[in-house]
Amino acid sequence: MRLFGLHLPPNLFQFASEKQRRADYVACFSTPFGQRVLDDILRRNFVIGYLAVHLDSQNRIDPSIVLLNEGRRSLALDIAR
């Protein structure tokens, strides 16, 4: 697998277990820097401060944008857990 021109082993992005995944996330987001990044992720992905609803120019809900935003929100919530 190649990422940004670097050759990476195929299992680099796999966790040995759910316990290891959680430990890695805690290690990443428990620092002050990590907390700022997590807060930014939550704010930009409709968990804190904004609704995932989007109105078009005629004040109607655009379901395709709502679905896209809900996907982003779901991922941000998964990271935060």
C-alpha positions as CSV (number, residue, x, y, z in Angstrom):
1,M,0.0,0.0,0.0
2,R,1.2,3.5,-0.8
3,L,0.3,6.7,1.0
4,F,1.8,10.1,0.0
5,G,4.5,8.2,-1.9
6,L,5.5,6.0,1.0
7,H,5.3,2.2,1.0
8,L,3.3,1.1,4.0
9,P,2.7,-2.5,5.3
10,P,-0.8,-3.7,4.5
11,N,-1.7,-4.2,8.2
12,L,-0.5,-0.7,9.4
13,F,-4.0,0.6,9.8
14,Q,-5.4,-2.5,11.6
15,F,-5.8,-2.8,15.3
16,A,-5.0,-6.0,17.1
17,S,-8.2,-5.7,19.1
18,E,-11.0,-3.4,20.1
19,K,-9.2,-2.8,23.3
20,Q,-6.0,-1.7,21.5
21,R,-8.1,0.6,19.2
22,R,-9.6,2.3,22.3
23,A,-6.2,2.6,24.0
24,D,-4.7,4.2,20.9
25,Y,-7.6,6.7,20.6
26,V,-7.3,7.6,24.3
27,A,-3.6,8.1,24.0
28,C,-4.1,10.3,20.9
29,F,-6.9,12.5,22.3
30,S,-6.0,12.7,26.0
31,T,-3.3,15.3,25.5
32,P,-4.2,19.0,25.4
33,F,-3.3,19.0,21.7
34,G,-5.5,15.9,21.1
35,Q,-8.4,17.5,23.0
36,R,-8.2,20.6,20.8
37,V,-8.2,18.4,17.7
38,L,-11.1,16.3,19.0
39,D,-13.1,19.5,19.8
40,D,-12.5,20.7,16.3
41,I,-13.6,17.4,14.8
42,L,-16.8,17.5,16.9
43,R,-17.6,21.1,16.0
44,R,-16.9,20.7,12.2
45,N,-19.0,17.6,12.0
46,F,-22.2,18.7,13.6
47,V,-21.9,17.2,17.0
48,I,-21.3,20.5,18.9
49,G,-23.0,23.7,18.0
50,Y,-24.7,23.0,14.6
51,L,-27.5,20.9,13.3
52,A,-26.8,18.5,10.4
53,V,-29.9,19.9,8.5
54,H,-29.4,22.1,5.5
55,L,-32.0,24.3,3.8
56,D,-31.9,25.0,0.1
57,S,-32.7,28.5,-1.3
58,Q,-36.4,27.9,-0.9
59,N,-36.1,26.9,2.8
60,R,-36.6,23.2,2.1
61,I,-34.6,20.5,3.7
62,D,-32.1,19.0,1.2
63,P,-32.1,15.3,2.1
64,S,-28.9,14.5,0.2
65,I,-27.0,17.1,2.3
66,V,-28.6,15.9,5.5
67,L,-27.4,12.3,4.7
68,L,-23.9,13.5,4.0
69,N,-23.8,15.6,7.2
70,E,-25.2,12.7,9.3
71,G,-22.4,10.5,7.9
72,R,-19.8,13.0,9.1
73,R,-21.6,13.3,12.4
74,S,-21.6,9.6,12.9
75,L,-17.9,9.3,12.2
76,A,-17.1,12.1,14.7
77,L,-19.2,10.4,17.4
78,D,-17.4,7.2,16.7
79,I,-14.1,8.9,17.2
80,A,-15.3,10.6,20.4
81,R,-16.5,7.3,22.0
